[in-house]
């Protein structure tokens, strides 16, 4: 998920014919189901093969978000004081543990009552229950969650790792009394606080950071605990490394984390300029390589974890471009055999079957290329910007779609005339989280 404090522009194509010509085409091999497609506009091909795509289930959807207020007067109290405005609440990341769904709502203003939430049912309707509580999401108390952007739960322990921007609002000049931090909560103990680490100002500046997404590194498959956390910082175009054992933090910056000419791309007939740096991040099941991409680029990069674990490591010599995604994307998810990502310009969801490509190419992970990209789902209405995604332990990939470009450009329709704005969906992919022990 990106934030619009970065350069974000949009303009509508005046000619439908021109828009059709400019739709992204698949210039490299892409598989739809089992059928190879080359040099074919994706949308036209999809219509011919709908039965070959796995079924996507819409689990929850909202025109606007609401919370578990317990009492109506609490909602009135928050609304009267400007602490809640449904139009200021944008669903962002998703996390899954033991059948429960956790989400973040990015705190672009004080009108977001809770950044981290659990989806619950109240009177038959899905609402957001502040997690661990309203109090633990209270603004202005630095020990609380201020702007939790994303979380990642270790499926083996139930420990949820949360990255917190620390300030409220999209503007880098916004008041920032609290430092950015990494928080660890125990989901098996009602979200009890296990750890809270504030990042040093010299590495993760409080006024400019936008800690965005994260993956966890066990170092070896035989390990039983997280040793490193890798975090994308969209605000500073860097990858942050946190050493769990020593409490040390360092970061790497490289031109590959910035945007390129592909920052301009079309979504539903509207051209957007997304000058949004490194965002999505993934890691392989043996903890040897990290993968990342900027929203404003289609390039997909690989860096050895051995480089990231060394706070004086030389980044550039070991960096490798593995391929170009079919379209710009936001979040990613790592499975045992695939890496999953959205396709923003195509209203779609894709996966890279990395294990299959290694077998086909007779290669190792250190030299595999992104030769195959498999379509999982596509829908111009349901998947208006696929954002965050996570795998559960039952073979499902869960993801959020949230119309983020429309929201951040001020064009979100909260009347319901265009249907739901926010959706939580799942699709069976027969894959498991990379961290999960056998």
C-alpha positions in Angstrom: 0.0 0.0 0.0 1.3 3.5 -0.9 0.5 6.9 0.6 -0.2 10.0 -1.4 2.3 12.2 0.3 4.4 11.0 -2.6 3.9 12.3 -6.1 0.5 11.0 -7.3 -1.4 12.4 -10.3 -4.2 11.2 -12.5 -5.9 12.2 -15.7 -8.5 10.6 -17.9 -7.9 9.5 -21.4 -10.2 11.5 -23.7 -10.3 8.8 -26.4 -11.7 5.3 -25.6 -9.9 4.0 -28.7 -6.6 5.4 -27.5 -7.3 3.9 -24.0 -7.8 0.5 -25.6 -4.6 0.7 -27.6 -2.6 1.7 -24.5 -3.9 -1.2 -22.4 -0.9 -3.2 -21.1 0.0 -6.1 -23.3 1.8 -9.3 -22.3 5.1 -9.1 -24.2 6.6 -12.0 -22.4 5.1 -15.5 -21.8 2.2 -15.4 -19.5 0.1 -18.4 -18.6 -3.7 -18.2 -18.2 -4.6 -21.5 -16.6 -2.5 -23.8 -18.7 -2.7 -21.8 -21.9 0.3 -19.7 -23.0 -0.5 -16.2 -24.3 1.9 -13.9 -26.1 1.4 -10.4 -27.4 -2.3 -10.4 -26.6 -4.2 -7.8 -24.6 -5.0 -9.4 -21.3 -8.6 -8.3 -21.0 -9.7 -9.7 -24.4 -8.1 -13.0 -23.7 -9.6 -13.4 -20.3 -13.1 -13.3 -21.6 -12.3 -16.5 -23.6 -11.1 -18.5 -20.6 -13.1 -17.7 -17.5 -13.6 -21.3 -16.5 -9.9 -21.9 -16.2 -9.5 -19.4 -13.4 -9.9 -20.5 -9.7 -13.0 -19.3 -8.0 -12.6 -16.1 -6.0 -14.8 -15.7 -2.9 -15.7 -12.3 -1.6 -15.7 -12.7 2.1 -16.5 -9.2 3.2 -17.2 -5.9 1.4 -18.0 -2.3 2.4 -19.0 0.9 0.8 -17.5 2.6 3.8 -15.9 1.2 6.9 -17.5 1.1 10.3 -16.3 -0.1 13.8 -17.4 -2.1 16.7 -18.4 0.8 18.9 -20.2 -1.3 21.5 -22.5 1.6 22.2 -24.0 4.1 19.8 -23.1 7.0 22.0 -19.4 6.1 21.6 -19.7 6.5 17.8 -21.5 9.8 18.3 -18.8 11.0 20.7 -16.0 10.2 18.2 -17.9 11.7 15.3 -18.7 15.0 17.1 -15.1 15.5 18.0 -13.8 14.7 14.5 -12.3 11.4 15.6 -14.3 9.5 13.1 -15.3 10.2 9.5 -16.0 7.2 7.3 -14.8 9.0 4.2 -11.3 9.3 5.8 -11.0 5.5 6.4 -9.1 3.5 3.8 -8.7 -0.3 4.2 -5.1 -1.3 3.7 -3.3 -4.4 4.8 -4.5 -7.9 5.8 -3.3 -10.6 8.1 -4.7 -14.0 8.8 -4.2 -16.2 11.9 -6.3 -19.1 13.2 -9.2 -18.2 11.0 -9.3 -14.6 12.2 -8.9 -11.6 9.9 -6.8 -8.6 10.9 -6.6 -5.4 8.9 -5.1 -2.0 9.0 -6.7 1.3 8.2 -4.1 3.9 7.2 -4.2 6.9 9.4 -4.2 9.7 7.0 -6.1 11.9 9.5 -7.2 11.9 13.1 -10.7 10.8 11.9 -9.4 7.2 11.8 -10.3 5.8 15.3 -8.2 2.7 15.1 -5.3 1.7 12.8 -5.1 -2.0 13.7 -8.3 -4.0 13.8 -9.9 -7.4 13.8 -12.9 -8.1 11.5 -15.9 -9.2 13.6 -19.6 -9.6 12.9 -22.1 -7.4 14.8 -25.8 -7.8 14.1 -24.8 -9.8 11.0 -22.6 -7.1 9.5 -18.8 -7.1 9.3 -17.2 -4.3 11.3 -13.7 -3.5 12.5 -12.9 -4.1 16.2 -9.9 -2.1 17.3 -7.1 -4.4 18.2 -6.0 -5.0 20.8 -8.4 -2.2 21.9 -9.4 1.4 21.3 -7.1 2.5 24.0 -4.1 0.8 22.5 -4.8 2.7 19.2 -5.1 6.1 20.9 -3.3 9.0 19.1 -0.6 11.0 20.9 0.6 8.3 23.3 3.8 7.0 21.7 3.6 3.6 23.4 0.3 3.1 21.5 -0.1 2.2 17.8 -0.2 5.5 15.9 -0.1 4.7 12.2 0.2 0.9 11.9 0.7 0.4 8.2 1.0 -3.4 7.9 1.4 -6.5 10.0 2.9 -10.0 9.4 2.0 -12.8 11.7 4.3 -15.8 12.2 2.0 -18.8 11.7 4.2 -21.0 13.9 3.9 -18.8 17.0 1.0 -16.4 16.6 3.4 -13.4 17.1 2.2 -10.5 15.0 4.9 -8.0 13.8 3.5 -4.5 13.2 5.2 -1.6 11.5 4.1 1.8 12.8 4.9 5.0 10.9 4.6 7.0 14.1 2.9 10.1 12.8 -0.6 10.9 11.6 -1.3 12.1 8.1 0.1 11.8 4.6 2.2 14.9 4.6 5.9 14.5 5.5 5.6 17.8 7.4 2.8 16.5 9.6 3.3 16.7 13.3 5.4 13.7 14.4 5.8 13.5 18.2 6.3 9.7 18.1 9.1 7.7 16.4 8.4 4.9 13.9 8.5 1.5 15.5 8.2 -2.2 15.2 5.7 -3.8 17.6 5.2 -7.5 18.4 1.9 -8.7 19.7 0.9 -12.2 20.9 -2.3 -13.2 19.2 -2.6 -16.2 21.4 -2.8 -13.9 24.4 -5.3 -11.2 23.4 -2.7 -9.1 21.6 -0.4 -8.8 24.7 2.6 -6.6 23.9 5.7 -8.7 23.6 8.1 -6.1 22.2 8.2 -2.5 21.0 11.3 -1.2 19.3 11.6 2.5 18.2 13.7 2.9 15.1 16.7 5.4 15.4 16.1 8.8 13.8 19.3 8.6 11.8 18.0 5.4 10.0 14.3 5.9 9.9 13.4 9.6 10.1 10.0 10.2 11.8 9.0 13.1 9.5 9.7 11.3 6.2 9.4 7.6 6.8 6.5 5.5 5.4 7.3 2.1 6.8 5.1 0.1 4.5 5.4 -3.7 4.3 7.5 -6.4 5.9 8.7 -10.0 5.8 10.3 -12.2 8.5 13.6 -14.1 8.2 14.3 -17.3 10.3 17.8 -17.5 8.6 17.6 -21.3 8.4 14.7 -23.7 7.9 15.6 -25.5 11.1 15.3 -22.3 13.2 12.3 -21.8 15.4 12.3 -18.0 15.7 12.6 -14.8 13.7 16.1 -13.4 13.5 15.7 -10.5 11.1 12.8 -8.3 9.9 13.0 -6.6 6.4 10.8 -3.6 6.0 10.1 -1.4 3.0 10.2 2.3 3.6 8.3 4.0 0.8 8.9 7.5 2.2 12.7 7.2 2.0 13.0 4.7 -0.8 14.9 2.2 1.3 14.8 -1.3 2.8 15.2 -1.4 6.6 16.8 -4.3 8.4 16.0 -5.0 12.0 18.2 -7.5 13.9 15.8 -9.1 16.4 18.6 -10.5 18.6 20.8 -7.3 18.9 18.1 -4.6 18.5 20.2 -3.0 15.8 18.7 -1.3 12.8 20.2 -0.3 9.4 19.0 0.4 5.9 20.0 0.0 2.3 19.2 2.4 -0.5 19.6 1.8 -4.2 18.3 3.2 -7.4 16.4 0.0 -8.0 14.1 1.0 -5.1 13.0 4.1 -7.0 10.5 4.6 -9.8 11.1 4.6 -13.5 9.3 5.4 -16.7 6.6 2.8 -15.8 5.4 5.1 -13.0 2.8 6.3 -15.6 0.2 3.6 -16.3 -3.5 3.2 -17.0 -6.2 2.0 -14.6 -9.7 1.7 -16.0 -9.2 4.3 -18.7 -7.4 6.8 -16.4 -3.7 7.5 -16.6 -2.0 7.7 -13.2 1.5 8.9 -12.4 2.6 7.0 -9.3 6.0 8.2 -8.2 5.9 5.7 -5.4 9.1 3.8 -4.6 9.8 0.4 -3.1 6.7 -1.1 -1.6 6.0 -4.8 -2.0 8.5 -7.3 -0.5 8.7 -11.1 -0.5 11.2 -13.8 0.6 11.9 -17.3 -0.5 11.1 -20.4 1.7 14.7 -21.1 2.5 15.5 -17.5 3.5 18.2 -17.0 0.8 16.7 -14.2 -1.2 14.5 -11.1 -0.8 12.4 -9.8 -3.7 11.0 -6.3 -4.0 9.5 -3.8 -6.4 8.4 -0.2 -6.5 4.8 0.7 -7.2 6.1 3.1 -9.9 7.9 0.4 -11.7 7.3 -3.1 -13.2 10.8 -4.3 -12.5 11.2 -7.1 -10.0 14.5 -7.4 -8.1 16.3 -10.0 -6.1 18.9 -9.5 -3.3 20.6 -12.2 -1.2 19.6 -12.1 2.4 23.3 -12.6 3.2 23.8 -9.0 2.0 20.9 -7.6 4.0 22.1 -9.3 7.2 25.4 -7.5 7.0 25.1 -3.9 8.2 28.1 -3.0 6.1 27.1 -5.2 3.1 27.7 -4.0 -0.4 24.3 -4.0 -2.0 24.7 -3.2 -5.7 27.1 -6.0 -6.8 24.7 -8.7 -5.7 21.4 -7.1 -6.9 19.7 -8.9 -9.7 16.8 -8.0 -12.0 14.7 -11.2 -12.4 12.1 -9.8 -14.7 9.3 -7.4 -15.4 5.8 -7.9 -13.9 2.8 -7.8 -16.2 1.8 -4.5 -14.5 2.6 -2.3 -11.6 1.7 -3.8 -8.3 1.4 -3.0 -4.6 1.7 -5.7 -1.9 3.2 -9.2 -2.4 3.0 -12.6 -0.6 5.5 -15.4 -0.4 4.4 -19.1 -0.5 6.3 -22.3 -0.5 6.4 -22.5 -4.4 5.1 -19.1 -5.6 5.3 -15.4 -5.2 1.9 -13.5 -5.5 1.2 -9.9 -6.5 -1.5 -7.8 -7.9 -1.6 -6.2 -11.3 -2.9 -2.7 -10.8 -3.3 -1.8 -14.4 -5.2 -5.0 -15.2 -7.5 -5.3 -12.1 -6.0 -8.7 -11.6 -4.0 -11.0 -9.4 -0.9 -13.0 -10.5 1.6 -15.4 -9.2 5.2 -16.2 -10.3 5.7 -20.0 -10.0 9.3 -19.6 -9.1 9.9 -23.3 -8.3 8.4 -24.3 -11.6 10.5 -21.8 -13.5 13.6 -23.1 -11.8 12.8 -26.7 -12.9 12.0 -25.6 -16.4 15.1 -23.5 -16.8 17.4 -26.0 -15.0 18.5 -23.1 -12.8 19.0 -22.3 -9.1 17.3 -19.5 -7.4 20.4 -17.3 -7.8 19.9 -17.2 -11.6 16.2 -18.0 -12.2 14.3 -15.5 -14.4 10.6 -14.5 -14.2 9.7 -16.4 -17.4 6.2 -17.5 -16.3 3.5 -15.3 -14.8 0.2 -17.1 -14.1 -3.1 -15.3 -13.8 -5.2 -16.2 -10.8 -8.1 -13.8 -11.0 -9.3 -10.7 -13.0 -12.4 -8.6 -12.5 -12.8 -4.9 -13.5 -15.3 -4.4 -10.7 -14.1 -6.6 -7.8 -10.4 -6.0 -8.0 -10.1 -2.2 -8.2 -6.5 -2.1 -7.0 -5.3 -5.3 -5.3 -3.4 -4.1 -2.2 -2.2 -6.4 0.6 -2.3 -10.2 0.6 -1.5 -13.1 2.9 -1.6 -16.9 2.7 -3.3 -18.9 5.3 -2.5 -22.5 6.5 -5.3 -24.0 4.5 -4.1 -23.2 1.0 -6.0 -19.9 0.5 -4.6 -16.6 -0.6 -6.4 -13.7 1.1 -6.3 -10.2 -0.4 -7.7 -6.7 -0.1 -9.0 -4.6 -2.9 -9.6 -1.0 -2.0 -9.8 1.4 -5.0 -6.8 3.2 -3.5 -5.9 5.3 -6.6 -9.5 6.7 -6.6 -9.4 7.4 -2.9 -6.1 9.2 -2.9 -7.1 11.2 -6.0 -10.3 12.3 -4.3 -12.7 10.3 -6.5 -14.0 7.7 -4.2 -17.8 7.2 -4.3 -19.2 6.7 -0.9 -22.8 6.7 -2.0 -22.8 3.0 -3.0 -23.8 3.9 -6.6 -20.6 2.2 -7.9 -20.9 -0.8 -5.5 -18.5 -1.7 -2.7 -15.2 0.2 -2.3 -13.4 -2.2 0.0 -13.3 -6.0 -0.3 -11.7 -8.9 1.4 -11.4 -11.9 -0.9 -9.8 -15.3 -0.9 -8.8 -17.8 -3.6 -7.6 -21.3 -3.3 -4.0 -21.6 -4.6 -2.9 -24.9 -2.9 0.1 -23.1 -1.4 1.2 -22.4 2.2 3.0 -19.5 3.9 6.8 -19.7 3.4 7.3 -19.6 7.2 5.0 -22.5 8.1 6.8 -25.5 9.6 5.8 -28.9 8.1 
